[in-house]
Amino acid sequence: NSGSIEVITTFDYPGTGIVTQPQKINERGDIVGIFIDSLGVTRGFVRFSNGHFSAPIVDPNDTVGVTRGRGINNSGTVCGEYIGSDGNIHSFFLSGGTFTEYDVPGAVATNLLSINEPGDFTGTFDPDGSGVFQAFVSVGGTLTTFSVPAALSTFAYETNNSNRLVVGYFIDGSVILHGYYRDANGALHFPIDPSGSVATVLFGLNDRNWVVGRYADSSGVTHGL
């Protein structure tokens, strides 16, 4: 019911960046994220636990200046997405300087959003170009897709190392955002909304199944949860 927060440090990606958006942190303290430079070009980055930064992460197939870093595990494998020459979002893994392209089979667009220690991953995809996104989780090489019933779109933001939970959010028919989680049996639990919320987003979790996110109230104020 009460607690304290210590701000250890703040940071910005060095150079001409005007926006720095951290996305995930691994157990070593390495942080993956996104920065946008003064020309509006979007790139991924890693801030290592020693405070040093990687060179900008640019997928080789990024033709429009948009590559985003979304997830990182303890081995340093990064996942993220980029916009290709077809104007659609595609995804990648980056390990040891080598990019491996990834798309959900047959999908028009794929967003990779997280990767855990065993190498399992989550994200969202547009199967047909309609703009209606479905969620997916890949565990041990087995891809499972799912959607919250009647949702306009469903996003899977992270799974923990035990794969006991997948967390994220969905957009309902009234274009309102709600949190959800998917348990180890595949059951979806929704909506998850704090009292007074008009928009809830769940972003991440740990191996103790604690979940973190945010919500907005009717006055337009955003709160953490």
Salt bridges, closest charged atoms under 4 A:
ASP30 OD2 - ARG28 NH2 2.81
ASP62 OD2 - ARG43 NH1 2.73
GLU81 OE2 - ARG68 NH1 3.15
GLU81 OE2 - ARG70 NH2 3.04
ASP86 OD2 - HIS90 NE2 2.92
ASP103 OD1 - HIS90 ND1 3.01
ASP172 OD2 - HIS178 NE2 2.72
ASP183 OD2 - HIS189 NE2 2.82
ASP193 OD2 - HIS178 ND1 2.74
ASP217 OD2 - HIS223 NE2 2.84
